[in-house]
Amino acid sequence: MRRSLHLLITLTTLAHTAAAQRWGHSGLGAKLGGQLCNLIASDRTYLAVPGAVAGAYVPLLVSDRLELQPELLLSYQGSDLQQVERDAIRLRMLYLQVPLSAKLFLTNAINLQAGVQAGRCLQAKADDADVTDDMRTYDVGFTAGLGVDLQRGLDITARYYGGTTPTLISTTGVNPRHRLLQLTAGLRLMRFSHRRTRGHRG
């Protein structure tokens, strides 16, 4: 009886350890989410509008508490420019974005994120008019956020992006910069062989 109980405890412990070692992997995933988008300038009033973001991400395991995560995203964003006694101008843009984030894990799942992001403007419209030629081609800025990476491969992220480069080619007035607040859900579709051991985290 004692031997059977001892064997049961041993097998349970081994199974738990094996499951814990599968917690963290480098991998390849797809993500989708919504975002609140705005432009910021001191001499004009812009209103936030909803947008969407989708793409791929590659979490790369560096250590038990650190991941690097490059991404390739399509971002539909914009803002509404208020005018005096006239309807607001509806600005909408499509960007190809490449964020690179460092993820510091506070627990096995919860992580803080910070990084940089570069973007290329693919298309821009003001109401129904194409204004892509009026936009600067590239956009650069910084990101910060909070993530929850679950054992089954589901990654949930809340992220803020602050652009540091002007949006418009024109230098008249204070050139607006992008501000984005994103909430995304990602799923790791592939997992690589590197592992993060659960017991090494608090």
Backbone torsions as a table, in degrees:
resi	resn	phi	psi	omega
1	MET	NA	-44.4	-179.5
2	ARG	-66.5	-38.7	178.3
3	ARG	-64.1	-40.2	178.5
4	SER	-64.1	-42.2	178.8
5	LEU	-64.9	-42.3	178.6
6	HIS	-62.8	-41.8	179.1
7	LEU	-64.5	-40.4	178.6
8	LEU	-63.1	-43.5	179.0
9	ILE	-64.3	-41.7	-179.6
10	THR	-63.5	-46.2	179.4
11	LEU	-63.9	-40.4	178.1
12	THR	-62.5	-41.8	179.6
13	THR	-65.2	-43.3	178.7
14	LEU	-63.9	-40.7	179.1
15	ALA	-64.6	-41.0	179.2
16	HIS	-64.7	-41.7	179.6
17	THR	-64.3	-42.7	179.2
18	ALA	-63.3	-41.7	178.4
19	ALA	-64.9	-38.5	-179.5
20	ALA	-65.6	-36.6	-178.9
21	GLN	-69.5	-19.1	179.3
22	ARG	-85.9	0.1	-173.8
23	TRP	-61.4	-49.6	-174.0
24	GLY	-113.0	123.7	178.2
25	HIS	-137.8	146.9	161.5
26	SER	-66.5	157.9	-177.1
27	GLY	-173.7	-168.2	177.4
28	LEU	-135.7	129.4	-176.6
29	GLY	-137.8	169.0	174.6
30	ALA	-118.8	143.5	-177.4
31	LYS	-136.1	155.0	-177.8
32	LEU	-150.7	144.1	179.1
33	GLY	-173.3	-179.5	177.2
34	GLY	-110.6	165.0	179.6
35	GLN	-151.8	151.7	173.4
36	LEU	-101.8	121.8	-169.4
37	CYS	-116.6	145.6	177.3
38	ASN	-155.9	163.8	169.1
39	LEU	-117.0	143.5	-176.5
40	ILE	-120.8	124.8	173.6
41	ALA	-151.3	142.1	-174.8
42	SER	-76.0	-18.3	-175.9
43	ASP	-105.0	2.5	178.6
44	ARG	-141.4	157.7	180.0
45	THR	-107.9	117.0	176.9
46	TYR	-110.9	144.0	178.7
47	LEU	-109.1	141.0	180.0
48	ALA	-70.7	146.0	179.0
49	VAL	-135.0	156.7	176.5
50	PRO	-76.1	152.3	177.3
51	GLY	-146.6	-170.1	-178.5
52	ALA	-145.9	156.0	179.8
53	VAL	-144.6	143.3	-179.9
54	ALA	-154.7	152.1	177.9
55	GLY	164.8	-156.1	-176.6
56	ALA	-120.3	153.4	176.8
57	TYR	-141.5	153.2	-176.8
58	VAL	-130.7	91.4	175.9
59	PRO	-71.9	125.5	-177.0
60	LEU	-115.8	117.0	-177.3
61	LEU	-71.7	122.5	178.7
62	VAL	-102.5	-45.6	177.8
63	SER	-153.5	-175.4	-179.0
64	ASP	-59.7	-27.6	-175.9
65	ARG	-117.3	3.8	-172.8
66	LEU	-135.3	132.7	170.9
67	GLU	-127.2	147.8	167.2
68	LEU	-107.8	137.2	-174.3
69	GLN	-134.9	96.8	169.0
70	PRO	-79.3	151.3	-178.9
71	GLU	-140.1	159.1	172.6
72	LEU	-131.9	114.1	-169.7
73	LEU	-129.0	149.7	164.5
74	LEU	-103.3	128.3	-175.5
75	SER	-124.7	121.6	174.2
76	TYR	-98.1	115.4	-172.0
77	GLN	-145.4	-179.2	-179.9
78	GLY	159.8	-155.2	-178.5
79	SER	-172.9	165.4	173.9
80	ASP	-110.9	124.7	-180.0
81	LEU	-91.5	115.6	179.5
82	GLN	-74.1	144.8	176.5
83	GLN	-131.2	152.0	-179.6
84	VAL	-72.6	121.3	176.9
85	GLU	57.2	26.6	176.8
86	ARG	-142.1	160.5	177.5
87	ASP	-65.3	149.3	177.6
88	ALA	-65.9	147.1	175.4
89	ILE	-84.9	127.4	-176.7
90	ARG	-90.8	105.6	-179.8
91	LEU	-99.1	125.2	178.0
92	ARG	-134.3	138.8	-173.8
93	MET	-138.1	150.7	174.3
94	LEU	-120.0	123.4	-178.1
95	TYR	-120.4	146.6	164.9
96	LEU	-98.8	119.2	-172.9
97	GLN	-117.1	145.8	177.3
98	VAL	-129.3	88.1	175.0
99	PRO	-81.9	150.9	170.8
100	LEU	-132.4	115.5	-174.9
101	SER	-117.2	144.0	166.9
102	ALA	-100.2	129.7	-175.6
103	LYS	-115.5	115.5	178.4
104	LEU	-101.5	117.4	-175.7
105	PHE	-85.6	125.1	176.5
106	LEU	-88.1	-30.7	173.6
107	THR	-135.7	-170.8	177.2
108	ASN	-62.6	-23.4	-175.0
109	ALA	-119.8	-40.4	-172.3
110	ILE	-83.4	132.6	-178.9
111	ASN	-141.2	149.7	171.1
112	LEU	-96.4	142.9	-176.2
113	GLN	-128.0	143.4	173.6
114	ALA	-153.0	147.3	-179.3
115	GLY	-178.5	-163.6	179.8
116	VAL	-122.7	160.5	-179.5
117	GLN	-145.6	133.5	173.1
118	ALA	-115.9	144.4	-178.8
119	GLY	-139.6	153.8	175.5
120	ARG	-123.2	128.6	179.3
121	CYS	-76.5	119.5	179.3
122	LEU	-92.9	-34.5	-179.6
123	GLN	-160.0	146.7	176.7
124	ALA	-144.5	140.1	178.5
125	LYS	-133.9	141.4	171.3
126	ALA	-112.8	108.3	-166.4
127	ASP	57.1	-118.0	-179.5
128	ASP	-103.7	3.8	-176.4
129	ALA	-93.4	137.2	177.3
130	ASP	-77.0	121.1	-179.1
131	VAL	-123.9	25.9	-178.6
132	THR	-57.6	-37.6	-178.9
133	ASP	-68.6	-16.1	178.1
134	ASP	-86.9	-8.4	-177.0
135	MET	-96.5	145.3	170.5
136	ARG	-66.7	140.9	-174.2
137	THR	-64.7	-40.7	-173.2
138	TYR	-116.0	148.3	179.1
139	ASP	-132.1	134.2	-177.6
140	VAL	-132.8	144.8	178.1
141	GLY	-170.7	-166.1	-175.6
142	PHE	-120.7	152.0	178.5
143	THR	-124.0	154.4	173.3
144	ALA	-152.1	145.6	-177.5
145	GLY	-171.6	-174.2	-179.6
146	LEU	-133.2	134.6	-178.4
147	GLY	-129.7	156.6	172.5
148	VAL	-129.5	111.1	-179.3
149	ASP	-105.1	110.4	-173.9
150	LEU	-88.9	158.4	-173.4
151	GLN	-60.3	-33.0	-177.0
152	ARG	-82.1	5.2	175.6
153	GLY	99.8	4.5	177.2
154	LEU	-88.9	124.0	-179.1
155	ASP	-118.0	121.3	180.0
156	ILE	-112.8	131.1	-174.3
157	THR	-136.0	133.8	168.3
158	ALA	-111.1	124.6	-171.5
159	ARG	-139.3	143.7	175.1
160	TYR	-112.4	136.6	175.5
161	TYR	-122.0	130.3	175.3
162	GLY	-120.1	112.7	179.1
163	GLY	-73.7	143.2	179.8
164	THR	-111.2	-8.2	-179.4
165	THR	-105.4	147.8	177.2
166	PRO	-61.3	149.4	-177.7
167	THR	-89.0	-37.5	-174.9
168	LEU	-99.0	150.1	174.5
169	ILE	-69.4	-37.2	-179.6
170	SER	-60.9	141.1	179.0
171	THR	-102.7	10.0	-179.8
172	THR	-71.6	128.7	178.8
173	GLY	71.6	-162.1	178.5
174	VAL	-90.7	115.8	-174.9
175	ASN	-70.4	127.2	-176.1
176	PRO	-71.4	156.3	177.6
177	ARG	-128.3	152.3	-176.0
178	HIS	-76.5	144.1	170.0
179	ARG	-134.3	126.6	-178.5
180	LEU	-131.1	139.5	171.8
181	LEU	-123.0	112.3	-171.5
182	GLN	-111.2	146.7	169.2
183	LEU	-132.4	114.6	-174.4
184	THR	-127.8	155.8	172.1
185	ALA	-123.4	129.4	-179.9
186	GLY	-123.1	154.9	178.5
187	LEU	-130.3	125.1	178.6
188	ARG	-77.1	107.7	-175.6
189	LEU	-83.4	-26.5	177.2
190	MET	-132.4	146.6	177.1
191	ARG	-127.0	133.7	179.2
192	PHE	-89.8	177.5	-168.0
193	SER	-77.6	-21.4	-177.9
194	HIS	-64.7	140.2	-176.4
195	ARG	-125.4	148.2	173.5
196	ARG	-111.5	125.8	-176.3
197	THR	-82.0	124.0	-175.6
198	ARG	-59.1	-38.2	-173.8
199	GLY	-67.2	-13.0	-178.9
200	HIS	-83.0	-6.8	179.7
201	ARG	-106.9	151.3	177.2
202	GLY	-76.5	NA	NA
